């Protein structure tokens, strides 16, 4: 069975991405900080006939991410799809006028540092197999100005830049990398902003393996 690993898995979009790929025949590895919550998500998926297992790791501590990915490979096998979409609402978000290196660095460490650890851990196997998909997610501020999240968006834009460069660098090696920016109040009531609907875009990106990025817009002021 192919395997998808979701970094930053939660009960919203992460769970729906797991469901969407699970219904396509994928096993699922869920990665987040809280093992108990991961176990609950895995049980939910198991009740729907999707084999899933949780692996605790903290994206702000790269060694734990690398350790979790090693455990996933040892217990479930090679990772065919990696989806990276962590969030940490405890990190301070500041206006563009208030950005300093002190409030910017934690965002860079979390988004870019976490991605470097997670993606770096799966790429060697994917390159060797000449197959694999990496999907990286941030908010729409990585593309469109949202001054109130000035420091977050610098990190997100940097992650977008690296993802697009990976897309170009790996295209001839059979590994597909794409960036997803979501401008939406996810689960806020609009049909096109429901997690289950957004999750289908991830399946489409993986199956079509064409676009370097998707800006998913479903926001009503």
Buried (B, 14 or more C-beta within 10 A) or exposed (E): EBBBBBBBBBEBBBBBBBBBBBEEEBBBBBBBBEEEBBBEBBEBBBEEEBBBBBBBBBBBBBEBBBBBBEBBBEEBBBBBBBBBBBBBEEBEBBEBEEBEEEBBEBBBBBBBBBBBBBBEBBBEBBBEEEBBBBBBBBBBBBBEEBEEBBBBBBBBBBBBEBBBEBBEEBEEBBBBBBBBBBBBEBBEEBEEBBBBBBBEBBBBBBEEBEEBBBEBBBBEE
